[in-house]
Amino acid sequence: MKLPGPIASAAIIILLVGGYFALGTITKAPPPVQEKTQDPLFRVVVTQYAPTTEAALIPVNGRMSAERAVSVLAKTGASVATIKVREGDRVKAGEALCILEKDARGAILAEARAAFAKAKLDRDAARDLAAKGFQSQAGLAGAEALYDQARAALERAELDYNNTIIRAPFDGVVTTVLLDKGDLAQPGTPCAVIADLDPIIFEADLSEHEISAIRKDAMAQIILSDGSKIEGKVRYAAAAVNPGTRSYRVEITAPNPQGKIRDGLTAKALIQSSNQQTYTIPRSSILINDHGIEGIRIVERQQDKTGTVKFIPIEIISDNTDGIKIIGPSGDIELITRGKDYVIAGQTVEIAAPGETRF
């Protein structure tokens, strides 16, 4: 069918316009892609540190303890006649601490001595008669038995008499007096407590990390609460853990000839361990991470000017004017001295050029 002239012209015009726009859409070049720029790396300032190999000193907190401390007990029963010592007195082995009433012990001892003397004469006479054939074996045996009984009775009487004097079992210091004049002492009643303070013992409970570096006979320096120092030696480092505290006991023995170091004083010991790598760094370089662990941040260099941040746990050995001496890292390190608080482990950073202090 033939369309009317005007309608046909309109249709042709519509087709031409649509084709023009369609061709423009197809041939039009896409807009240029904007390249995404990377954020610049955070810059840190580092300082190189080399280790010093030395016998490290392991710091340990503990207390001083007597070599031994015992309660000196009464061995017989009687009223207390005299207290011979006061707390703080130094005593020698065998020195009297407390004296009990003798009561009838003196008379009993005299009677036992007389009975023993008679029994001894009877036994000697029986032996002479038996040697001459005038004494039977039964009579001799009876005399010997009476002699033995009298000797045993004398020994008991002497022991009971001597036990009225309660004596120090060893050289030491009287730490506590437990009886007063007039008190009634029974066998087993404590008279006083004696402590042996020479040598003096430093005691501490260590973690499994600390005890692993300590050996028997290792030298140590003990620092008392007043700042005074004494030299000692490790005499015991536990091989088994205390199941109650999950710690290991260490004991250091040190001379204390004047007894000036008291039992129970708090102290700190620096114990020599096997050779370790130590570093002396600024205190400001030390931080605590999110897990509460004390350490430092270093950079492990990847290229000339970039590296990866790494956190290294440390243990502080000493603190002095030159800086903090630590153990923990190994080999040469590049310590982040500026910018450490703004980076995390595993982060790639830019390393400032030598001499630069800005980050």
C-alpha positions as a Python dict, from the first residue, in 0.01 Angstrom:
ca = {
    (1, 'M'): (0, 0, 0),
    (2, 'K'): (128, 340, -92),
    (3, 'L'): (147, 591, 192),
    (4, 'P'): (38, 947, 134),
    (5, 'G'): (315, 1185, 50),
    (6, 'P'): (330, 1383, 379),
    (7, 'I'): (324, 1072, 596),
    (8, 'A'): (599, 907, 394),
    (9, 'S'): (821, 1214, 424),
    (10, 'A'): (773, 1225, 802),
    (11, 'A'): (864, 859, 838),
    (12, 'I'): (1180, 907, 635),
    (13, 'I'): (1283, 1202, 851),
    (14, 'I'): (1226, 1004, 1175),
    (15, 'L'): (1437, 714, 1046),
    (16, 'L'): (1722, 944, 944),
    (17, 'V'): (1729, 1125, 1285),
    (18, 'G'): (1716, 795, 1481),
    (19, 'G'): (1995, 648, 1274),
    (20, 'Y'): (2210, 956, 1332),
    (21, 'F'): (2181, 938, 1709),
    (22, 'A'): (2228, 561, 1714),
    (23, 'L'): (2543, 591, 1504),
    (24, 'G'): (2676, 861, 1739),
    (25, 'T'): (2618, 642, 2044),
    (26, 'I'): (2804, 351, 1889),
    (27, 'T'): (3101, 551, 1760),
    (28, 'K'): (3137, 787, 2058),
    (29, 'A'): (3466, 721, 2246),
    (30, 'P'): (3432, 622, 2616),
    (31, 'P'): (3548, 878, 2875),
    (32, 'P'): (3910, 844, 2988),
    (33, 'V'): (3964, 620, 3300),
    (34, 'Q'): (4105, 809, 3597),
    (35, 'E'): (4406, 621, 3741),
    (36, 'K'): (4376, 562, 4119),
    (37, 'T'): (4672, 705, 4310),
    (38, 'Q'): (4811, 516, 4613),
    (39, 'D'): (4830, 684, 4952),
    (40, 'P'): (5188, 773, 5050),
    (41, 'L'): (5361, 539, 5302),
    (42, 'F'): (5396, 657, 5658),
    (43, 'R'): (5751, 763, 5732),
    (44, 'V'): (5942, 655, 6044),
    (45, 'V'): (6282, 745, 6183),
    (46, 'V'): (6506, 452, 6276),
    (47, 'T'): (6837, 407, 6455),
    (48, 'Q'): (7062, 109, 6403),
    (49, 'Y'): (7173, -88, 6709),
    (50, 'A'): (7422, -373, 6728),
    (51, 'P'): (7411, -624, 7016),
    (52, 'T'): (7670, -664, 7289),
    (53, 'T'): (7741, -1022, 7394),
    (54, 'E'): (7778, -1048, 7770),
    (55, 'A'): (7676, -1253, 8068),
    (56, 'A'): (7335, -1104, 8124),
    (57, 'L'): (7213, -1020, 8474),
    (58, 'I'): (6862, -1148, 8536),
    (59, 'P'): (6672, -929, 8787),
    (60, 'V'): (6473, -1120, 9049),
    (61, 'N'): (6266, -988, 9339),
    (62, 'G'): (6252, -1186, 9663),
    (63, 'R'): (6328, -1175, 10034),
    (64, 'M'): (6605, -1264, 10275),
    (65, 'S'): (6563, -1571, 10492),
    (66, 'A'): (6755, -1737, 10773),
    (67, 'E'): (6959, -2044, 10688),
    (68, 'R'): (6757, -2220, 10957),
    (69, 'A'): (6523, -2117, 11236),
    (70, 'V'): (6407, -2351, 11512),
    (71, 'S'): (6194, -2337, 11822),
    (72, 'V'): (6405, -2462, 12113),
    (73, 'L'): (6183, -2690, 12322),
    (74, 'A'): (6180, -2790, 12686),
    (75, 'K'): (6263, -3158, 12742),
    (76, 'T'): (6129, -3180, 13096),
    (77, 'G'): (5846, -3023, 13291),
    (78, 'A'): (5893, -2753, 13557),
    (79, 'S'): (5830, -2387, 13632),
    (80, 'V'): (6054, -2131, 13462),
    (81, 'A'): (6313, -1999, 13707),
    (82, 'T'): (6510, -1762, 13480),
    (83, 'I'): (6503, -1628, 13125),
    (84, 'K'): (6865, -1576, 13022),
    (85, 'V'): (6820, -1402, 12685),
    (86, 'R'): (6627, -1127, 12515),
    (87, 'E'): (6505, -1095, 12160),
    (88, 'G'): (6788, -985, 11933),
    (89, 'D'): (7065, -1139, 12145),
    (90, 'R'): (7335, -1333, 11966),
    (91, 'V'): (7405, -1670, 12129),
    (92, 'K'): (7661, -1946, 12091),
    (93, 'A'): (7582, -2316, 12064),
    (94, 'G'): (7523, -2456, 12415),
    (95, 'E'): (7447, -2118, 12573),
    (96, 'A'): (7159, -2118, 12825),
    (97, 'L'): (6830, -1968, 12708),
    (98, 'C'): (6585, -2062, 12983),
    (99, 'I'): (6643, -2225, 13323),
    (100, 'L'): (6371, -2432, 13490),
    (101, 'E'): (6325, -2500, 13860),
    (102, 'K'): (6528, -2799, 13981),
    (103, 'D'): (6263, -2900, 14236),
    (104, 'A'): (6358, -3244, 14376),
    (105, 'R'): (6592, -3326, 14089),
    (106, 'G'): (6900, -3242, 14294),
    (107, 'A'): (6804, -3491, 14565),
    (108, 'I'): (6710, -3756, 14311),
    (109, 'L'): (7046, -3711, 14141),
    (110, 'A'): (7236, -3741, 14471),
    (111, 'E'): (7043, -4056, 14557),
    (112, 'A'): (7117, -4205, 14215),
    (113, 'R'): (7486, -4132, 14252),
    (114, 'A'): (7500, -4300, 14593),
    (115, 'A'): (7313, -4605, 14466),
    (116, 'F'): (7547, -4629, 14171),
    (117, 'A'): (7856, -4607, 14392),
    (118, 'K'): (7725, -4891, 14616),
    (119, 'A'): (7634, -5104, 14315),
    (120, 'K'): (7981, -5052, 14172),
    (121, 'L'): (8146, -5165, 14498),
    (122, 'D'): (7921, -5471, 14516),
    (123, 'R'): (7998, -5564, 14156),
    (124, 'D'): (8375, -5524, 14205),
    (125, 'A'): (8364, -5736, 14522),
    (126, 'A'): (8164, -6006, 14347),
    (127, 'R'): (8418, -6014, 14064),
    (128, 'D'): (8706, -6057, 14314),
    (129, 'L'): (8526, -6337, 14497),
    (130, 'A'): (8436, -6509, 14170),
    (131, 'A'): (8799, -6494, 14059),
    (132, 'K'): (8903, -6669, 14381),
    (133, 'G'): (8625, -6925, 14356),
    (134, 'F'): (8422, -6793, 14649),
    (135, 'Q'): (8133, -6648, 14443),
    (136, 'S'): (7887, -6836, 14229),
    (137, 'Q'): (7815, -6728, 13872),
    (138, 'A'): (7456, -6654, 13972),
    (139, 'G'): (7574, -6422, 14250),
    (140, 'L'): (7813, -6246, 14011),
    (141, 'A'): (7541, -6205, 13749),
    (142, 'G'): (7309, -6052, 14008),
    (143, 'A'): (7575, -5800, 14112),
    (144, 'E'): (7637, -5706, 13748),
    (145, 'A'): (7264, -5656, 13689),
    (146, 'L'): (7227, -5432, 13994),
    (147, 'Y'): (7525, -5228, 13874),
    (148, 'D'): (7372, -5181, 13528),
    (149, 'Q'): (7040, -5075, 13681),
    (150, 'A'): (7210, -4821, 13908),
    (151, 'R'): (7409, -4679, 13615),
    (152, 'A'): (7095, -4639, 13402),
    (153, 'A'): (6911, -4471, 13690),
    (154, 'L'): (7202, -4230, 13736),
    (155, 'E'): (7206, -4141, 13365),
    (156, 'R'): (6831, -4068, 13374),
    (157, 'A'): (6867, -3852, 13682),
    (158, 'E'): (7159, -3658, 13530),
    (159, 'L'): (6971, -3609, 13203),
    (160, 'D'): (6657, -3486, 13379),
    (161, 'Y'): (6865, -3252, 13594),
    (162, 'N'): (7058, -3113, 13295),
    (163, 'N'): (6737, -3069, 13095),
    (164, 'T'): (6627, -2797, 13334),
    (165, 'I'): (6869, -2576, 13139),
    (166, 'I'): (6736, -2514, 12784),
    (167, 'R'): (7034, -2441, 12561),
    (168, 'A'): (7089, -2299, 12211),
    (169, 'P'): (7145, -2581, 11958),
    (170, 'F'): (7367, -2366, 11734),
    (171, 'D'): (7515, -2018, 11696),
    (172, 'G'): (7245, -1771, 11604),
    (173, 'V'): (7019, -1482, 11698),
    (174, 'V'): (6723, -1501, 11936),
    (175, 'T'): (6427, -1384, 11730),
    (176, 'T'): (6148, -1465, 11978),
    (177, 'V'): (6130, -1544, 12351),
    (178, 'L'): (5818, -1748, 12424),
    (179, 'L'): (5833, -1805, 12802),
    (180, 'D'): (5831, -1577, 13107),
    (181, 'K'): (5954, -1638, 13458),
    (182, 'G'): (5700, -1842, 13649),
    (183, 'D'): (5545, -2006, 13342),
    (184, 'L'): (5492, -2380, 13365),
    (185, 'A'): (5686, -2558, 13093),
    (186, 'Q'): (5596, -2908, 12980),
    (187, 'P'): (5806, -3137, 12761),
    (188, 'G'): (5773, -2988, 12412),
    (189, 'T'): (5695, -2632, 12527),
    (190, 'P'): (5897, -2382, 12315),
    (191, 'C'): (6130, -2153, 12510),
    (192, 'A'): (6265, -1935, 12227),
    (193, 'V'): (6320, -1923, 11852),
    (194, 'I'): (6681, -1917, 11730),
    (195, 'A'): (6769, -1816, 11372),
    (196, 'D'): (7097, -1891, 11199),
    (197, 'L'): (7170, -1584, 10987),
    (198, 'D'): (7515, -1676, 10860),
    (199, 'P'): (7496, -1747, 10579),
    (200, 'I'): (7183, -1552, 10488),
    (201, 'I'): (6959, -1689, 10211),
    (202, 'F'): (6785, -1494, 9932),
    (203, 'E'): (6467, -1674, 9823),
    (204, 'A'): (6248, -1606, 9519),
    (205, 'D'): (5986, -1777, 9306),
    (206, 'L'): (6052, -1751, 8931),
    (207, 'S'): (5858, -1814, 8613),
    (208, 'E'): (5956, -2093, 8377),
    (209, 'H'): (6110, -1834, 8143),
    (210, 'E'): (6332, -1694, 8420),
    (211, 'I'): (6439, -2025, 8574),
    (212, 'S'): (6552, -2162, 8235),
    (213, 'A'): (6850, -1922, 8229),
    (214, 'I'): (6966, -1983, 8590),
    (215, 'R'): (7216, -2249, 8691),
    (216, 'K'): (7344, -2374, 9025),
    (217, 'D'): (7665, -2198, 9145),
    (218, 'A'): (7594, -1894, 8925),
    (219, 'M'): (7722, -1571, 9080),
    (220, 'A'): (7468, -1312, 9192),
    (221, 'Q'): (7453, -967, 9345),
    (222, 'I'): (7189, -902, 9611),
    (223, 'I'): (7062, -545, 9652),
    (224, 'L'): (6891, -474, 9983),
    (225, 'S'): (6613, -226, 10040),
    (226, 'D'): (6860, 31, 10180),
    (227, 'G'): (7072, 10, 9862),
    (228, 'S'): (7357, -192, 10012),
    (229, 'K'): (7491, -480, 9802),
    (230, 'I'): (7636, -823, 9883),
    (231, 'E'): (7774, -1096, 9661),
    (232, 'G'): (7626, -1443, 9663),
    (233, 'K'): (7598, -1770, 9474),
    (234, 'V'): (7300, -1973, 9356),
    (235, 'R'): (7282, -2286, 9571),
    (236, 'Y'): (6946, -2416, 9451),
    (237, 'A'): (6739, -2378, 9135),
    (238, 'A'): (6429, -2594, 9141),
    (239, 'A'): (6394, -2861, 8874),
    (240, 'A'): (6022, -2910, 8943),
    (241, 'V'): (5742, -2655, 8948),
    (242, 'N'): (5546, -2574, 9262),
    (243, 'P'): (5199, -2701, 9165),
    (244, 'G'): (5030, -2445, 9389),
    (245, 'T'): (5196, -2134, 9245),
    (246, 'R'): (5325, -2269, 8910),
    (247, 'S'): (5662, -2115, 8996),
    (248, 'Y'): (6018, -2237, 9054),
    (249, 'R'): (6215, -2172, 9374),
    (250, 'V'): (6566, -2029, 9358),
    (251, 'E'): (6796, -1978, 9658),
    (252, 'I'): (7110, -1765, 9677),
    (253, 'T'): (7346, -1794, 9972),
    (254, 'A'): (7555, -1498, 10092),
    (255, 'P'): (7784, -1437, 10393),
    (256, 'N'): (7641, -1248, 10690),
    (257, 'P'): (7904, -1283, 10964),
    (258, 'Q'): (7777, -992, 11176),
    (259, 'G'): (7413, -1088, 11138),
    (260, 'K'): (7326, -738, 11017),
    (261, 'I'): (7102, -863, 10737),
    (262, 'R'): (6773, -960, 10897),
    (263, 'D'): (6537, -1241, 10820),
    (264, 'G'): (6239, -1131, 10608),
    (265, 'L'): (6392, -823, 10442),
    (266, 'T'): (6279, -761, 10084),
    (267, 'A'): (6560, -754, 9830),
    (268, 'K'): (6646, -776, 9462),
    (269, 'A'): (6904, -1008, 9307),
    (270, 'L'): (7090, -980, 8978),
    (271, 'I'): (7180, -1333, 8873),
    (272, 'Q'): (7439, -1401, 8605),
    (273, 'S'): (7310, -1619, 8323),
    (274, 'S'): (7474, -1764, 8016),
    (275, 'N'): (7596, -1517, 7749),
    (276, 'Q'): (7316, -1322, 7584),
    (277, 'Q'): (7283, -1042, 7331),
    (278, 'T'): (7197, -716, 7506),
    (279, 'Y'): (7103, -376, 7366),
    (280, 'T'): (7116, -35, 7533),
    (281, 'I'): (6834, 177, 7391),
    (282, 'P'): (6645, 497, 7485),
    (283, 'R'): (6367, 449, 7737),
    (284, 'S'): (6130, 634, 7503),
    (285, 'S'): (6160, 350, 7251),
    (286, 'I'): (5986, 101, 7480),
    (287, 'L'): (5610, 53, 7456),
    (288, 'I'): (5335, -188, 7563),
    (289, 'N'): (5123, -351, 7293),
    (290, 'D'): (4750, -424, 7301),
    (291, 'H'): (4813, -755, 7481),
    (292, 'G'): (5001, -586, 7765),
    (293, 'I'): (5343, -709, 7649),
    (294, 'E'): (5642, -479, 7686),
    (295, 'G'): (5855, -449, 7375),
    (296, 'I'): (5995, -241, 7090),
    (297, 'R'): (5907, -181, 6723),
    (298, 'I'): (6173, -234, 6459),
    (299, 'V'): (6178, -222, 6080),
    (300, 'E'): (6282, -516, 5866),
    (301, 'R'): (6406, -342, 5554),
    (302, 'Q'): (6255, -460, 5221),
    (303, 'Q'): (6410, -207, 4986),
    (304, 'D'): (6639, 88, 5024),
    (305, 'K'): (6370, 317, 5165),
    (306, 'T'): (6087, 87, 5274),
    (307, 'G'): (6041, -190, 5529),
    (308, 'T'): (5793, -385, 5741),
    (309, 'V'): (5719, -304, 6103),
    (310, 'K'): (5781, -582, 6356),
    (311, 'F'): (5706, -593, 6730),
    (312, 'I'): (5975, -758, 6949),
    (313, 'P'): (5898, -851, 7314),
    (314, 'I'): (6181, -754, 7549),
    (315, 'E'): (6301, -800, 7906),
    (316, 'I'): (6465, -507, 8085),
    (317, 'I'): (6798, -600, 8245),
    (318, 'S'): (6903, -267, 8394),
    (319, 'D'): (6831, 105, 8384),
    (320, 'N'): (7111, 361, 8393),
    (321, 'T'): (7202, 703, 8257),
    (322, 'D'): (7309, 559, 7920),
    (323, 'G'): (6967, 407, 7856),
    (324, 'I'): (6776, 86, 7918),
    (325, 'K'): (6962, -244, 7876),
    (326, 'I'): (6735, -510, 7729),
    (327, 'I'): (6735, -862, 7590),
    (328, 'G'): (6492, -999, 7334),
    (329, 'P'): (6601, -909, 6980),
    (330, 'S'): (6886, -1081, 6798),
    (331, 'G'): (7147, -948, 6558),
    (332, 'D'): (7160, -591, 6428),
    (333, 'I'): (6827, -409, 6445),
    (334, 'E'): (6678, -88, 6307),
    (335, 'L'): (6482, 51, 6600),
    (336, 'I'): (6195, 289, 6533),
    (337, 'T'): (6280, 591, 6746),
    (338, 'R'): (6019, 829, 6601),
    (339, 'G'): (5677, 733, 6474),
    (340, 'K'): (5652, 403, 6665),
    (341, 'D'): (5318, 499, 6819),
    (342, 'Y'): (5152, 546, 6476),
    (343, 'V'): (5236, 213, 6312),
    (344, 'I'): (5147, -150, 6375),
    (345, 'A'): (5320, -483, 6319),
    (346, 'G'): (5308, -592, 5956),
    (347, 'Q'): (5264, -238, 5818),
    (348, 'T'): (5486, -125, 5530),
    (349, 'V'): (5652, 207, 5604),
    (350, 'E'): (5894, 450, 5448),
    (351, 'I'): (6228, 476, 5626),
    (352, 'A'): (6363, 826, 5669),
    (353, 'A'): (6704, 890, 5522),
    (354, 'P'): (7001, 894, 5763),
    (355, 'G'): (7011, 1226, 5945),
    (356, 'E'): (6642, 1302, 5895),
    (357, 'T'): (6446, 1350, 6214),
    (358, 'R'): (6104, 1433, 6071),
    (359, 'F'): (5847, 1161, 6009),
}
